[in-house]
Every structure is written in C-alpha cells, then in structure tokens.
C-alpha cells in the first residue's frame, strides 16, 4: 500500500517528467544557489544593522520599513535565482 506522498510523486512525475542535468549544469546550479545565499546573508546583515540603529534612535516606523524591505529583497533575490536556474536547466534541452 502506497502512502499519499508516493502517490502524489507518481502523479507529478507523469505530468512533469524529470529532466537529466549534466554535471556542468549541476555545478552551475549549485554555484547560483551559493551566490544567492551569500547575497541574502549580506543583505540581512546590513539591514539588521540598520534596524538596530533605528531602534536605538527610537525610529520604529523606520524599523518597520526596513523589515518590509528585507522581506522584499529576499523575495526578489530568490525570484532572480529561480529565473537563472530555469535558464540553466533549459540551456541544453
């Protein structure tokens, strides 16, 4: 008897067959992910530092804006990463 997870994976593989990636593509994808993680970490450090400064000054409106900016930046970087990854996947197809 199969679990619901196994059944779902079977349905998914029927609708979207798995593509074989070359070793070069895998390396490029890993490098893209690594760079993206580094950019996100860099951005988080910077913005969190700004949040601390704003909190010390009592600028709570600025803190709220900075938190929203951090979320927006993270979403933007991740969306950019997915676009680049898709280009790599489609490169040799």
Secondary structure by P-SEA (a helix, b strand, c coil): cccaaaaaaaaaaaaccbbbbcaaaaaaaaaaaaaaaaaaaaaaaaaaaaaaaaaaacaaaaaaaaaaaaaaaaaaaaaaaaaaaaaaaaccc
